[in-house]
Amino acid sequence: MAIGIALFFLVITLFSIAGRTADTRDSADWKPTNDGSRTT
């Protein structure tokens, strides 16, 4: 079980280093849209 958890965090770390993770800190999912597009 401990090996599985360590492996999970290793995979997450590698994906983060490779740039394969999304940065959700921009709050884009909370901003209003005009028919699905944002102007800023």
KAHUSUL-V682740 format. One record per residue. N is the residue number from 1. RES is the residue in one small letter. PHI is phi as a letter, one per 30 degrees, with the letter a starting at -180 (NA if undefined). OMEGA is omega in radians with two decimals (NA if undefined). Layout:
N&RES&PHI&OMEGA, N&RES&PHI&OMEGA
This chain:
1&m&NA&-3.14, 2&a&d&3.11, 3&i&d&3.12, 4&g&d&3.12, 5&i&d&3.11, 6&a&d&3.12, 7&l&d&3.10, 8&f&e&-3.14, 9&f&d&3.08, 10&l&d&3.12, 11&v&d&3.11, 12&i&d&3.13, 13&t&d&-3.14, 14&l&d&3.11, 15&f&d&3.12, 16&s&d&3.12, 17&i&d&-3.11, 18&a&d&3.13, 19&g&i&-3.10, 20&r&c&-3.14, 21&t&c&-3.13, 22&a&c&3.06, 23&d&c&-3.08, 24&t&c&-3.11, 25&r&d&-3.12, 26&d&d&3.11, 27&s&h&-3.11, 28&a&d&-3.13, 29&d&d&3.13, 30&w&c&-3.08, 31&k&d&3.13, 32&p&d&3.14, 33&t&b&2.98, 34&n&c&-3.09, 35&d&h&3.06, 36&g&j&3.13, 37&s&b&3.10, 38&r&c&-3.12, 39&t&d&3.12, 40&t&b&NA
